[in-house]
Amino acid sequence: MVQIRAAASQEIKRLLHQYPDEQEWHLAQIYLTLEPGGCADWTYCLTAKPTSQQPLTVINCDNLHLGIPTAQLDLVKDLIIDYAEDLMGGGFRFINPLAQRTCGCGNAFALSADTSVSQDCTNPSLSVS
């Protein structure tokens, strides 16, 4: 299903330590949702708190519980979440084998090769909020 690479897992755990009222880090839960629109059909939203009332499927990834709306599971099948730092700072990277087109920001994708996406988007990389 979804894979969280070591660098992303480490960064998520670091960010979750900023929420002292949350569960212990080794039982931490994060949420991945897809929001329609943005610079393509779908935009990834990675948060520390749920953003919708949709039923969730929870997946254990490297001692992180990843909550994904059940209705969106087919859109993130085999998704890889990574984290990388460059001269502009760090950010999460989403590698989705189902994406036919990906926006220049790396945070949005389209399922159809015919969908127009922005190749010069300047949206900031996502962080756990």
Secondary structure, DSSP 8 states (H G I E B T S, - for coil): --EE-HHHHHHHHHHHTT-TTS--GGG-EEEEEEEE-TTSSEEEEEESS--S-S-EEEEEETTEEEEEEGGGGGGGTT-EEEEEEETTEEEEEEE-TT-SEE-TTSSEEESSTTS---SS---------
